[in-house]
Amino acid sequence: MKLLLEVKDDKAAFVMEVLKNFSFVKTQTITPAKAQLINEIKEAVENMKLVKQGKLKARPARELINEL
């Protein structure tokens, strides 16, 4: 199982040290840009779920392309 944790900068070293003491836990630090990308993808997936449930209206792809 993979987990993504958000930790305050001043506590990050402590949390990483604690996690490294568990032989069954592997840690990997990600960049702020990668964290933002993960959050944006998560938000997009949530929006797609809402569209499928009819709780959010989708825009046609052509309209989106024309904006660019």
HELIX and SHEET records of a PDB file:
HELIX    1   1 ASP A    9  LYS A   20  1                                  12    
HELIX    2   2 PRO A   32  LYS A   52  1                                  21    
HELIX    3   3 ALA A   61  GLU A   67  1                                   7    
END                                                                             
